[in-house]
């Protein structure tokens, strides 16, 4: 029932869109107009548009790279925290993981030397980590 109603609505939308298109073409005398800005008189300089487009493209690429870096950083942090949460020796709630590129900094409080060593080992074993800075407090 719902599928039939949705199909009917879709058909009506397509028919109305087609009718609007054809009425617009008919009102223009069925002519195909050349690509030009509305209201432009004379030749149009496209070099400025290309420059602006290039700047927008550069800005979009830069934003995409920054987003990718942020996701990669968040991914490394999440992997380390997951490993710590699954480890029986490490109390992940007490350890904060901060990732800057491929460098990981561990801060927080540990209850033993073995917990500290295991937390650092888990971080070092994680793919994408080149070095670990240990700022853990405790024995």
N, C-alpha and C positions, 0 to 999 in steps of 0.2 A: 504494500500500500504506500508506504513512505517512499520507496524506490520509484514507484510510478509517478508520484507527485513531484519528486525531485527531477525526474526525467522531463516531465511536462514543463516545469519551471525553466530548465536548461534550454529546452527547445524554444520557448517563448523569448528568452533572452537573446538567443542567436538570431531569431527571426527579427526582433526589434532592432538589433545591431545592424543586420544586413539592410533592413529597410532604411535606417538612418543613413547608412553609407550611400545607398543608391539615391536617396533623395538629395543628399549633398552633392553627389556627382551630377545629378540632373540639373540642379540649380546652377552649376558652373558651366552648363552647356556641354557636358560630357568631355571637357577638355582636360588634358593632363598638364598641370603647371610645372614649370622647371623648378628645381630645388633652389629656392632663394628665400631669405628672411622676409617676413611679412612687413610691408611698408618700406622696403629698401629701394632706394633710388640710385641707379647706377651700379658700378662694380663694387663688390664687397671684398674687403681685405680679410683674408682668412688666417694670416700669419699670427695675429693677436690671439685668435681663437685656438690655434695650435699651441702657442706658448702657454696660454692658460690651461689647456688640456694637459700639456706636459707637466706643469706644476702640480696639477691635481693628481695626475698619475704618480708622480714622485711622492707626494704626501700620502696617498693611499698605500703605496708600497712600503713606505716607512712605518705607517701605522700597522700594517699587516706583519711586518718583521717584529715590531715591538710586542704585538699580541702573541706571536709565535714564541718569542723569548719568555714572556710571562707564563704561557701555558707550559713550556718546557720546565721552567723553574718550579712551578706548582706541581708538576708531575714528579719531579725528583723529590721534592719535599714530601709529597703524599706517599711515594714508595718507601722512603725511609721511615716515616711515621707508622706505616702499615707493618713493616718488618719489626719495628720496636713493639707495636701492640701485640703481635703474634708471638714474640719472644717471651719465654717464661722468666728470664732473669731481669730484663729491662722493664722499668715502670714508665711507659711512654707518656703518661699524664704529667710526670714531673720534668720531662725533657722537652725543650723547645728547639725546633729545627728551623734554621734560617738558611735559605739558598740564594746565593748571588752568582749567577752563571754556573760554573761547575765547582764552586767553592761552597762547602757546607760548614755552618757554624752551629755547634751544639751548646746550649745554655740550659741551666736548671740545676736541680739538686739530685744527686744519686746517693744511695745508701751504702754502697760498697765499691771497692776498687774493681772488682769483677764486673759490676754493673756498668761502670764507666768504660772499661775496656771493651765490653760487649757492644755498648751503644756506639762507640767510635768505630768498631769493626763493622757493624751493620751499615753504618753510613759509608765507610770506605768501599764496601763490597757493591754498593749500588751503582748501576750503570749510569754514566754521565757525571760522576763525581771524580774530580782530580785531586782534591785535597780536603781535609777535614780539620777545622779549628776547634779545639776542645776548650770550652769555657765552663765546663761542668764543675759544680761545687760539691764537696763532700770528701769522704775518705779516699 
